[in-house]
Amino acid sequence: MPDRPKSLFLLSQDSLNKIYSTHSQARIAELTQLEPTVLHYETWQNATDRLKDIEYIFSGWGMAYMDDAFLDAVPNLKYIFYGSGTIRSFYSEAAQERGIRISSAWRANAVPTAEYAHALIILSLKKFFRATRTTQANRSWQLPADAAGIYKSTVGIVSLGTVGQLVAKHLRDQHNLNVIAYDPFASNQTASKLGLKLVSLQELFKTADVVSLHAPDLPATEEMITEQLLRSMKANATLINTARGGLINETSFTQVFEERSDLDAVVDVTQNEPKNADCPLWKLSNVIISPHIAGSLNQECQRMGEYMVDELERHLAGQPMQHEVTPEVFLTMA
C-alpha cells in the first residue's frame, strides 16, 4: 500500500525489543511503511538518507535530541510515538515550533509506579520494614506496637498527577482509609471524584501516617519537601518517594531522619542516581533505598509499546489521541 506513511524505529539498541513486542512491531509494519533498519541516537547521522521521507518515528529510551541538525534531516516528520515516559530530554522548542506532534506512554509507565507505591503504602501502614528489620536483628517475635494499620489511618498524597490519582483510586477502591492530598492545581471536583480531601502541604505532613510523593521534577518543585516539613511529620510516620530525588534536600533529609529515629522512609529515587554512592541516606537504618524500580520494568515495558500502537491506530483513523503531549500537558509533566 503506497499510501501508508513511512516510519522507522529510533531508540537505544536495547530498547526496541524491551518496549515493542514482536506483535507490536508487526502491527506497526502492517499500518505503515516501516523502514527495516533500526536507527540509534548515536548513529542516525550516518543514515540521513533513510530519514528524509520519514513521517512517523517510533521511539523510547535513547531518542535523539531534536536539534536543528536532526530536524533538518527529517523534513517530513509529522509525529513521534514515544514508548517511554518523560520527553524533556529530547523534545526541543524547535521541534514544537515546527509543529511536530508527540504522544508519550507516560500513562502506561504510571501504572506500575502506582501499583508499587500502593504496595509500599500498605506495607508502611503495617510497619513492615521496621518490624522485619527488628525481628531479624533480634531474632525474636515482636509485633510493631506503633503500626497505624490499614483501617481509618491517614495517607497523604503529594501531587495528583497521573500516578497520584491512580494511587488514590487504589486506596479508595480497596481499603477503608482517610486519604488527603496536596496539589495546588487540583480541583475540588477531582478531589471529590477520588474520595479524598485537599489540604495544605503543612497539614498533610503533620497528620499523615504515610506520606507518598508523586510530584513532577520541575523548577517549582525542586526541594519542595523542606526540613521544616520533615520535622513536622507525626510520630512513627513513613515517607515514600517514588517520584524524583530532587524533591527533597538530602542533607536535611539525612539530618532529620538521624534525629527522628521513629520515622521511616522508602525511597526509589535519589538526587544523583545512578551515580549516588555518596548519597548520605545510605548510612541510615530507617531509610530503605530501592534502585528506581517503581516504573516499568522488564515485561512491564511492553505495555508502553502497546499504548503507542493503539495511539497509532487512533491517529490513522482520525480519532482523538489519548496520550498526546500538548503544550499544556508538557508544562506539568515530569
MARZA-683329 format. One line per 4 residues: their letters; for each residue x, y, z of N, C-alpha, C. Coordinates in steps of 0.001 Angstrom, whole numbers, plus 500000, padded with zeros to 6 digits. Last residue first. Layout:
N
A) X:Y:Z:X:Y:Z:X:Y:Z  ...
END
This chain:
334
AMTL) 506455:515306:534194:507785:515099:534801:508893:515225:533772  504273:517930:533083:504698:516536:533152:506135:516442:533651  503526:520586:532819:503434:519981:534153:503907:518539:534221  503879:521348:530161:504274:522271:531227:504348:521582:532593
FVEP) 502706:519391:528587:504164:519447:528673:504637:520310:529850  500016:520017:528614:500477:518834:529346:501983:518909:529580  500085:522277:526949:499588:522395:528322:500070:521216:529186  501025:521272:524510:501826:522282:525250:501386:522411:526690
TVEH) 500380:517678:524725:500065:519020:524247:500947:520028:524988  501103:514696:524042:501678:515680:524946:501456:517061:524326  498556:512269:523718:499342:513331:523104:499840:514308:524170  497026:510099:524351:498281:510275:525080:499165:511359:524464
QMPQ) 494771:509894:522789:494613:509783:524239:495873:510129:525015  493408:511629:520023:494556:510981:520643:494379:510976:522154  490398:510982:518262:491141:511793:519235:492275:510989:519865  490835:509542:514928:490192:509616:516239:491008:510485:517189
GALH) 491801:508891:512440:491280:510236:512639:490545:510406:513960  493044:506541:512114:491582:506514:511970:490961:507895:512158  495637:507159:512718:495330:506815:511332:493824:506803:511070  495332:507554:515513:495796:508640:514639:495407:508369:513184
RELE) 494608:505024:516445:493686:506157:516586:494042:507282:515627  496943:503639:515788:495677:503244:515169:494639:504355:515283  498778:504958:517459:498938:504992:516009:497626:504664:515315  497785:504150:519937:497749:505570:519589:497908:505764:518079
DVMY) 498356:501443:519881:496960:501883:519967:496815:503343:519554  501127:501702:519890:500466:501073:518745:498991:501471:518725  501477:502845:522414:501827:503621:521228:501248:503022:519947  500656:500812:524126:499967:502105:524163:500243:502902:522893
EGMR) 502608:498922:523521:501213:498673:523121:500390:499952:523150  504833:500093:524739:504800:499930:523294:503392:499699:522782  503989:499870:527396:504219:501192:526816:504209:501129:525291  503920:497157:527830:502660:497892:527906:502812:499266:527237
QCEQ) 506546:496478:527881:505822:496239:526633:504430:496857:526646  507458:496872:530446:507782:497883:529444:506964:497705:528168  506935:494626:531921:506015:495761:532055:506239:496810:530976  509129:492993:531530:507944:492755:530709:506930:493898:530795
NLSG) 511262:495406:532859:511235:494166:532084:509930:494028:531283  509284:497868:534316:510450:497013:534491:510253:495737:533690  508155:501148:534853:508082:499933:534031:509398:499166:534056  508896:502296:538241:508381:502413:536881:508448:501096:536129
AIHP) 510251:501400:540542:508804:501631:540573:508199:501677:539177  512946:501138:540747:512225:500018:540140:510717:500234:540093  515318:502442:541783:514435:503038:540772:513687:501942:540001  516407:500552:543841:517121:501048:542656:516210:501501:541511
SIIV) 515577:501737:547163:515439:500748:546089:515957:501365:544789  516493:502257:550422:516660:502778:549063:516528:501618:548083  515161:503067:553541:515387:501993:552571:515453:502608:551187  516030:504286:556632:515766:504672:555239:516120:503510:554335
NSLK) 516903:503585:559101:515458:503808:558950:515092:504366:557576  519630:503493:558989:518924:502214:559077:517422:502381:558893  521660:505394:556884:520555:505409:557834:519795:504081:557823  523545:505551:554912:524002:505170:556247:522875:505034:557261
WLPC) 522361:506489:552589:522762:505086:552658:523056:504645:554092  522003:509204:552583:520917:508378:553099:521312:506912:553279  524048:510553:551297:524132:510397:552764:523064:509495:553362  525516:509261:548409:524260:509737:548987:524278:509509:550500
DANK) 527664:508301:547049:527938:509213:548154:526668:509763:548788  526617:506835:544973:527342:506108:546021:527598:506980:547241  525120:507541:542774:524711:508041:544076:525405:507314:545228  524595:507546:539869:525902:507791:540495:525677:508372:541895
PENQ) 522145:507383:538658:522605:506200:539399:523966:506380:540061  521192:509793:541193:521215:508427:540675:521493:508430:539172  521208:512064:542748:522247:511906:541712:522314:510498:541143  518954:511971:544504:519262:513156:543709:520208:512887:542550
TVDV) 516938:508974:544186:517818:509879:544917:518271:510979:543971  514148:506753:544548:514883:507748:543762:515780:508556:544698  512698:505343:546224:513065:504634:544998:513922:505520:544102  512644:505122:549682:512865:505989:548523:513341:505159:547340
VADL) 511036:505127:552602:511336:504209:551500:511445:505068:550258  511540:505799:556046:511420:506276:554664:511748:505142:553705  510350:506482:559385:510893:505588:558362:510727:506226:556993  510890:507794:562707:510423:507908:561327:511064:506846:560446
DSRE) 512189:507536:565085:510858:506943:564990:510319:506949:563569  514486:508980:565024:514619:507546:564775:513271:506846:564700  515284:511827:564166:513954:511258:564398:514002:509759:564087  517964:512253:563552:517455:512725:564837:516119:512075:565193
EFVQ) 518148:511135:561024:519097:510725:562062:518546:511072:563452  516172:512518:559735:515940:511090:559979:516998:510477:560892  517348:515095:559633:516084:514883:560337:515887:513414:560676  519678:514600:558084:519764:515143:559443:518496:514851:560244
TFST) 518665:513657:555636:519537:512825:556457:519564:513299:557898  517190:515916:554790:516551:514603:554915:517364:513733:555881  519190:517816:554518:518158:517989:555542:517465:516668:555841  520544:516571:552384:521260:516913:553615:520279:517070:554767
ENIL) 518646:516347:550366:519111:515136:551018:519896:515405:552294  515731:517941:549806:517130:518235:550090:517695:517089:550918  513490:516536:547445:513921:516654:548834:515399:517031:548901  513089:516318:544769:512011:516922:545554:512436:517217:546988
GGRA) 515065:514925:543458:515232:516359:543615:514140:517049:544404  514200:512326:543075:515048:512625:544225:515184:514101:544502  510783:511783:542239:512109:512248:541854:512901:512620:543098  508884:509357:543143:508788:510401:542115:510175:510788:541611
TNIL) 508536:507810:545278:508696:507090:544006:508674:508071:542841  509008:507971:548554:509286:508787:547362:509529:507884:546165  507418:508051:551655:507691:507255:550452:507935:508204:549287  507732:508100:555124:507808:508892:553901:508178:507981:552747
TANA) 505801:507354:557976:506692:506872:556916:506589:507792:555709  505653:508005:561579:505177:508097:560198:506232:507572:559229  506210:508191:564278:506170:506855:563662:505637:506856:562222  504564:511292:564797:505372:510206:565338:505114:508901:564587
KMSR) 504297:513358:561858:503791:512793:563106:504641:511614:563552  506567:515846:560682:505880:514567:560493:505468:513984:561837  508082:518108:560925:506708:518181:561405:505956:516854:561284  510486:517664:559708:510466:517693:561170:509045:517666:561728
LLQE) 509678:517936:557065:510124:516638:557556:510081:516581:559082  509114:520685:556971:508062:519700:556717:508443:518340:557281  511673:521737:557492:510559:522028:558392:509426:521030:558215  513119:520914:555257:513467:520374:556576:512324:520587:557563
TIME) 510780:520470:552487:511776:521174:553287:512070:520462:554601  510120:519621:549505:509959:518981:550805:511089:519480:551697  511053:520905:547285:509806:521405:547876:509535:520786:549251  513321:520603:545684:513465:520634:547142:512235:521233:547822
ETAP) 511552:521765:542949:512885:521419:543436:512974:521653:544948  509220:522559:541818:509129:521503:542834:510489:521116:543410  509806:524455:539906:508927:524853:541009:508855:523815:542125  511314:523016:538025:511954:524042:538857:511124:524425:540075
LDPA) 510225:519566:538391:510166:520860:537737:510918:521882:538587  509268:516531:538396:510569:517166:538590:510612:518454:537764  506007:516089:539962:506956:516048:538848:508244:516790:539173  505088:514223:542926:505210:515488:542199:506209:515345:541054
HLSV) 504517:512225:544719:504295:511947:543291:504401:513210:542439  505058:510693:547850:505390:511797:546935:505223:511377:545480  503178:509964:550638:503665:509403:549375:503837:510523:548361  503238:509420:554033:503281:510469:553019:503900:509880:551760
VDAT) 501319:507953:556549:502226:507706:555430:502101:508863:554453  499889:509338:558395:500681:508204:558862:501694:507777:557805  499540:512876:558362:499542:511604:557635:500401:510546:558329  499748:515354:559678:498665:514439:560037:498736:513064:559396
KFLE) 501855:516947:558813:501599:516856:560250:500634:515719:560604  501720:516837:556039:502882:516248:556722:502631:516065:558211  499239:518152:555615:499451:516778:555154:500599:516126:555919  499656:520725:556564:498710:519851:557249:498933:518396:556869
QLSV) 501561:521609:554646:501901:521577:556070:500969:520628:556833  500163:521556:552296:501308:520658:552427:501696:520511:553900  496599:521624:552883:497890:522266:552664:499001:521237:552829  494298:519360:551212:494808:520079:552375:496098:520788:551992
LKLG) 491461:517747:549955:492614:518580:549649:493006:519375:550892  490408:514433:550481:490317:515825:550903:491597:516555:550551  488839:511956:548317:489857:512448:549233:489639:513922:549556  487551:510696:546154:487191:510372:547526:488218:510806:548540
LKSA) 487819:511381:543575:488802:510432:544096:488512:510041:545538  485799:513241:543321:485758:512039:542485:486684:510958:543019  486752:515225:545038:485512:514514:545357:485416:513206:544587  489026:516085:543628:489163:515501:544965:487937:514687:545341
TQNS) 487822:517129:541319:488748:515997:541219:488883:515294:542562  486390:519208:542526:485674:518169:541786:486541:516918:541638  488338:520846:543501:487504:520134:544476:486724:519011:543808  491318:520388:541480:490028:521000:541791:489307:520201:542863
AFPD) 494821:520958:541643:493688:520034:541669:492416:520774:542091  496981:522579:541928:496274:522644:540649:495029:521755:540617  498211:522086:544335:497640:523423:544121:496842:523545:542830  497787:519377:546204:498060:519694:544806:497410:521043:544512
YAIV) 497772:516989:548636:498179:518362:548347:498469:518467:546863  495303:514945:550271:496234:515235:549185:496561:516717:549133  494223:512079:552158:494315:513518:551959:495360:513783:550883  492187:509449:553095:493182:509903:552131:493091:511415:551985
NLNH) 491619:507104:555360:491422:508542:555222:492525:509068:554312  490416:503900:554302:491466:504795:554754:491025:506246:554592  489691:500953:553591:488969:501965:554355:490008:502867:555011  490511:499860:550237:490750:499984:551672:489843:501043:552291
QDRL) 490059:499796:547493:490456:498560:548166:490561:498645:549686  489403:502262:546399:488645:501074:545983:488914:499847:546849  491211:504100:547532:489766:504277:547680:489014:502977:547437  493689:503114:546706:493388:503211:548132:491887:503316:548373
HKAV) 493436:503312:543908:493734:502022:544535:493319:502044:546005  493024:506103:543690:491970:505169:543290:492190:503790:543893  495514:507086:544547:494295:507432:545290:493155:506469:544959  497119:506077:542492:497328:505632:543865:496080:505887:544698
LQGV) 496084:507555:540348:495970:506094:540346:496161:505526:541750  496814:510150:541143:495396:509798:541038:495194:508290:541025  499627:509943:541046:498951:510250:542294:497474:509887:542265  500024:509472:538281:500384:508463:539272:499625:508696:540572
TGLS) 498989:511881:537111:498514:510564:536694:498795:509500:537746  498852:514087:539948:499041:513822:538534:498535:512427:538218  498531:515249:542530:497507:514391:541929:497633:514371:540412  500705:515606:545195:500517:515776:543750:499542:514737:543201
VIGV) 501110:513595:547789:501616:514880:547320:501628:514871:545796  498895:512126:549940:499444:512043:548588:499856:513441:548146  498735:510522:553030:498852:511798:552338:499538:511638:550997  496547:508594:554909:497581:508567:553882:497569:509901:553154
TSKY) 495569:507553:558073:495633:508671:557140:496826:508541:556199  493336:504806:558935:494568:505574:559079:494608:506634:557985  491172:503135:558611:490925:504517:559021:492190:505280:559396  493280:500555:558531:491867:500840:558772:491742:502232:559374
IGAA) 495774:499283:558578:495120:499615:557303:493623:499791:557510  498249:500605:560939:497293:499639:560413:496528:500168:559212  500232:501930:562350:498917:502564:562219:497854:501562:561774  502424:500552:564744:501878:500473:563384:500481:501076:563334
DAPL) 503619:500414:567227:503327:501747:566694:502785:501721:565268  504198:497793:567809:503163:498452:568604:502744:499794:568017  504810:495178:565878:505080:496625:565877:503964:497398:566569  505543:492221:567804:504647:492962:566936:504939:494453:567012
QWSR) 508239:490165:567762:507696:491319:568467:506830:492119:567501  510213:487465:568145:508905:487825:567608:508351:488997:568412  513703:487640:567411:512606:487464:568352:511332:488024:567749  516136:488418:566369:515720:487024:566267:514635:486702:567299
NAQT) 516984:490983:566152:516839:490436:567500:516510:488953:567527  517095:491355:563364:518233:491745:564196:518177:491069:565560  514598:490470:562506:515797:489780:562032:516996:490095:562919  512925:492293:563847:512784:490858:564074:514043:490104:563665
TRTA) 513764:494734:562753:513920:494474:564185:513863:492979:564486  513036:494362:560060:514416:494689:560413:514689:494358:561882  510315:493917:560281:511165:492829:559780:512629:493092:560117  509495:496424:561321:509233:495186:562052:510140:494051:561591
RFFK) 510222:498274:559337:510823:498353:560669:510662:497025:561413  508631:497304:557215:510072:497473:557046:510776:497515:558402  505941:497201:558165:506628:496006:557683:508146:496183:557704  503946:498773:559281:505318:498890:559792:506160:497677:559396
KLSL) 501583:498889:558031:501772:497733:558912:503159:497746:559575  502012:501086:556474:500988:501184:557499:501067:500022:558489  503889:499996:554712:504307:501012:555678:503295:501168:556794  502363:498283:553155:503416:497717:553991:503856:498707:555061
IILA) 500771:500245:551905:500158:499214:552738:501194:498598:553680  502741:501704:550519:501872:502367:551493:501273:501340:552447  503798:499794:548778:504645:500362:549831:503818:501036:550911  501579:499383:547094:502112:498282:547903:502962:498804:549057
HAYE) 501387:501936:545936:500276:501385:546716:500770:500272:547635  503799:502032:544540:503561:502962:545640:502441:502468:546545  503270:500001:542650:504403:499882:543576:504199:500786:544787  501119:501071:541269:500982:499769:541928:502061:499592:542995
ATPV) 502278:503396:540245:501172:503499:541208:500984:502187:541964  504151:502222:538541:504596:503135:539597:503529:503254:540672  502601:500773:536719:503404:500046:537708:503915:500936:538835  501262:503185:535537:500542:502034:536101:501400:501266:537098
ANAR) 502930:505027:534356:502333:505368:535650:501691:504164:536326  503493:504031:531910:504549:503934:532916:504017:504263:534307  501134:504762:530662:501428:503334:530823:502493:503136:531885  501453:507513:530674:500354:506931:531461:500556:505419:531649
WASS) 503593:507871:528956:503774:508159:530381:502642:507584:531232  504075:507434:526288:503447:506360:527066:503587:506600:528563  503255:510221:524220:504158:509523:525127:503384:508491:525928  503196:511787:521056:502475:511062:522096:503501:510298:522915
IRIG) 503598:514826:519316:504198:513694:520015:503211:513106:521012  504150:516791:516309:503350:516320:517446:503985:515088:518074  505752:519480:515119:505882:518030:515194:505175:517568:516471  505842:522216:514673:504545:521536:514681:504617:520031:514692
REQA) 508093:523654:514964:507853:523088:513635:506550:522276:513559  508045:524173:517659:507782:525277:516737:507502:524787:515321  508824:521694:518657:507477:522183:518919:507100:523282:517935  511461:521652:517806:510530:520616:517338:509095:521061:517538
AESY) 512454:523837:519246:512459:523882:517781:511500:522844:517201  512313:522929:521838:511420:524015:521436:511333:524094:519916  512634:519281:521794:513117:520652:521876:512045:521668:521510  512730:516494:523367:511694:517213:522620:511935:518711:522768
FSRI) 514683:515322:525044:514910:515376:523591:513929:516252:522826  514080:515331:527737:515489:515212:527365:515737:515362:525868  511319:515350:528083:512059:516601:528261:513505:516522:527781  509575:513314:528100:510139:513656:526792:511071:514858:526880
TGSG) 508955:510533:530286:509223:511943:530056:509905:512183:528711  508440:507430:529118:507776:508451:529910:508086:509875:529505  507932:505559:526060:508511:505689:527409:507805:506846:528100  507504:505466:523241:507099:504389:524131:507815:504391:525465
YFIY) 506335:507916:521332:507427:507685:522279:506993:506682:523334  505925:508754:518219:505261:507863:519170:506345:507372:520124  505752:511761:516540:506630:510851:517276:505778:510054:518250  504949:513078:513319:504517:512581:514627:505586:511663:515215
KLNP) 506096:514148:510994:504824:514695:511489:504551:514297:512937  508802:514829:508924:508364:514230:510179:507110:514940:510703  509993:515801:506684:508607:515349:506553:508038:514746:507836  512639:516405:507312:511752:517497:506897:510279:517104:506806
VADL) 514907:515445:508980:513574:514823:508926:512526:515863:508502  517175:516944:509028:517291:515617:508421:515941:514924:508285  516466:519139:510453:516729:519326:509017:516804:517990:508290  516381:518001:512980:515130:518416:512344:515305:518646:510851
FADD) 519122:517631:513495:518222:516483:513406:516953:516862:512654  519988:520279:513496:520592:519312:512572:519687:518102:512397  518491:521449:515564:518272:521879:514173:518828:520870:513172  517584:518692:517782:518172:519999:517484:517967:520318:516011
MYAM) 516352:516558:519482:515787:517154:518266:516289:518590:518072  518294:513785:520391:517870:515146:520719:517479:515870:519431  516992:510484:519888:517946:511531:519555:517401:512897:519941  516079:508258:522526:515686:509068:521382:516720:510169:521148
GWGS) 516477:506580:524700:517548:506731:523727:517141:507457:522467  513448:504912:525226:514685:505392:525828:515790:505441:524775  511713:505378:522143:511694:505015:523549:512970:505548:524150  509771:505508:519074:510972:505620:519884:510724:505130:521300
FIYE) 508952:505897:515803:508618:505148:517000:509878:505052:517842  508067:508531:513709:509166:507872:514417:508592:507169:515647  506672:509224:510555:506453:508814:511937:507727:508178:512487  507754:509997:508119:506673:510803:508693:506441:510490:510169
IDKL) 510694:510141:506177:510003:509560:507329:508963:510528:507891  512323:510988:504192:510913:510763:503851:510076:510243:505021  514861:511241:505397:514267:512392:504710:512797:512218:504362  516076:509036:506541:515238:509899:507366:514417:510906:506571
RDTA) 517835:507738:504973:516648:506989:505371:515650:507868:506131  519881:509525:504733:519134:509201:503526:517859:508443:503842  521102:509540:507188:520158:510625:506901:519357:510367:505623  522780:507851:508613:521684:507278:507821:520646:508338:507469
NQWT) 524570:508893:510324:525121:508094:509234:524046:507520:508319  523110:510035:512335:523766:510940:511383:524329:510199:510172  522337:507960:513980:521375:508418:512979:522025:509329:511940  523914:506895:516018:524291:506605:514634:523364:507207:513578
EYHL) 523050:507315:518588:524475:507522:518323:524806:507481:516837  520384:506676:518546:520727:508086:518721:522207:508358:518459  519745:504412:515819:520042:504689:517216:520531:506123:517354  517394:502698:513685:518422:503703:513945:518557:503954:515442
VTPE) 516839:499751:511971:516590:500457:513231:517739:501432:513469  515679:499190:508763:516860:499474:509575:516467:500264:510818  513209:499060:507459:513741:497851:508101:514947:498104:509006  510597:501322:507883:511987:501200:507463:512619:500008:508188
LQTL) 507312:500568:507224:508330:500594:508257:509710:500369:507679  504653:502021:506330:505813:501513:505586:507017:501635:506521  502049:500921:508595:502929:501916:507988:503967:501219:507109  500602:498748:509454:499914:500031:509338:500738:501105:508646
EAIR) 502369:496620:509590:501136:496486:508809:500524:497852:508498  504337:497544:511315:504715:497247:509932:503488:497074:509031  502861:497643:513654:503374:498894:513089:503746:498692:511615  502496:494883:514002:501339:495750:513767:501760:497086:513176
AQSH) 505086:494011:514501:504380:493528:513318:503194:494419:512987  505619:495274:516932:506432:495599:515754:505719:495175:514471  503706:494010:518542:503647:495456:518326:504436:495860:517094  504623:491331:518442:503286:491678:517944:503190:493169:517649
TSYI) 507100:491577:519685:507034:491114:518297:505688:491467:517673  506975:494677:521601:506926:493222:521447:506917:492853:519967  508855:497277:522496:507941:496876:521427:508032:495364:521221  510629:497373:524700:509402:498181:524676:508385:497645:523673
KNLS) 512642:495505:524213:512145:495677:525575:510789:496366:525566  513307:495795:521594:512571:494591:521971:512049:494652:523402  514463:498526:521840:513469:498108:520858:512651:496918:521339  516518:499013:523686:515150:499442:523998:514092:498847:523072
DQSL) 519145:498584:523144:518485:497587:523981:517027:497925:524274  519887:500768:521537:519949:499420:520988:519197:498392:521818  517572:503558:521681:518805:502874:522048:518735:501402:521644  515870:504592:518632:515981:504476:520085:517274:503755:520421
LFLS) 513680:504608:516158:514899:505319:516536:514950:505360:518064  512037:503005:513508:512364:502968:514928:513666:503735:515142  509929:504667:511067:511099:503909:511490:511199:503917:513009  507675:505095:508235:508049:505170:509641:509352:504433:509893
KPRD) 505404:506554:505965:506698:505925:506194:507129:506146:507646  501920:505792:505533:503007:506694:505941:504283:505915:506222  500554:504288:502597:500856:504177:504023:501997:505116:504386  500244:504313:499909:499784:505484:500630:500022:505389:502134
PM) 501052:501879:498838:501970:503008:498739:501534:504227:499526  500841:498810:500000:500000:500000:500000:500880:501245:500000
END
